[in-house]
Amino acid sequence: MAFQSIWADTAPAAPSFASLGDSLRCDVLVIGGGFQGLSAALHLAEAGTDVVLVEAKEPGFGASGRNGGQVIPGLKDDPDTLDRLWGPEATAFAGGTADTLFALVARLGIDCDAVQGGWIQAGNRQVHLPALQARMRQWQARGVAADWLDAAAMAQVTGARGFLGGWRDPRAGRVHPLKLARGLAQAAEAAGVRVFARTPVTGLTRSSAGWQARLPGGAQITSDQVILASNVYTPAALEPRLARATVPANSFQVATAPLSAAQLARILPDGEVVSEVRRVGTYFRRGPDNRLMIGGRGSFADPQSAEAFARIEAELSRVFGERFEITHRWFGRVGMTPDHRIRICKPLPGLLAATGFNGRGVALSVSLGKAMAAHLAKGLPLPIPPSSTIPVLPFHALHRIYGGLGIQYYRLRDALDR
């Protein structure tokens, strides 16, 4: 079965980028054509750096072109915790990631349906509410004009059933992620980046001449610096530790037929994006053509039929109290870490990598790519101190087994919450 995303169905034709068959040299090689790599390459080129970006498929092929398009600032940790972990500068960086993305889109004039219309984090159990209120207050103390929504307000602004409360963050919003990825690729090329598609890197080594990235057919790219921006799509041949640093979990999504006028008046009438605070919750928004979209954690095995999406479709009916016609089903991988924290690593001289965006990758990866460019081109410190090692998850080869058991455990805990 072909799983075609709503994004692929509603984006203009993909820009044409050549594949690379000849050897060349550059200052910085970026491996990976998602948000992180495209943003890093763009900002490096704007700083006068000679950059090559290679993507094994097409720009936006991975999670960057298949996610829910929710632009959410911050990290999974609350601001006070971020202050203790990495300092106020890291907290300010995390809090500004959505603003960074929307400002970049406006500056470049990228047509990606960008709307900075807010995000609601919702709780459907009383036990959820104190933590949500504490998170909101911590961001309010840092100048964010967040507000609290009680059960009645939640029903009014979401059209959903069963939410007891939530907080609304005005910094957040939504984009068409595939349009954004392709727009960034075109902007990077216009800035001077040599962008190559369908160019997988089969090996990566370092010598006195710099880094050598091997390509199929024997060609190679030699560079002084490398940004490994392939996240959970990193082949073990490039950096085996990075490939084993996260659990590559599948996120399943569906989109409905266009909503009726009555449904549009009731469901997300102001256009905010929403995610649940449950351990295994859902996230939903309006998408192209006024369709309703919902996503959530799927099986670790790739789906083979529409039946694999039954759980997420049942969640859609549960949340909104009615059945919908489903027109699109798709999935993609996200990189998860046990502590829900990103891994930024400098394991070898001239090699910079990040993985484990834990569902916050849209705003975070664009902003981190910009910060990586400033680090390499201008010597500025990274907003989150990098590690000199790459922490590998034990028994990583068994992730489908223990990951699946973990999801079942968290679903049980969600069911027992009151």
Buried (B, 14 or more C-beta within 10 A) or exposed (E): EEBEBBBBBBBEEBBEBEEBEEEBBBBBBBBBBBBBBBBBBBBBBBBEBBBBBBBBBBBBBBBBBBBBBBBBBBBBBBBBBBBEBBBEBBBBBBBBBBBBBBEBBEEBEBEBBBBBBBBBBBBBBEEBBEEBBEBBBBBBEBEBEBEBBEBEBBBEBBBBEBBBBBBBBBBBBBBBBBBBBBBBBBBBBEBBBBBBBBBBBBEBEEEEEBBBBBBEEEBBBBBBBBBBBBBBBBBEEBBBBBBBBBBBBBBBBBBBBBBEEEBBEBBBEEEBBBBBBBBBBBBBBBBBBBBBBBBBBBBBEEBEEEEBBEBBBEBBEEBBEEEBEBBBBBBBBBBBBEEBBBBBBBBBEBBBBBBBBBBBBBBBBBBBBBBBBBBBBEEEEBBBEBEEEBBEBEEBEEBBEBBBEBBEEBBEEBEEEE
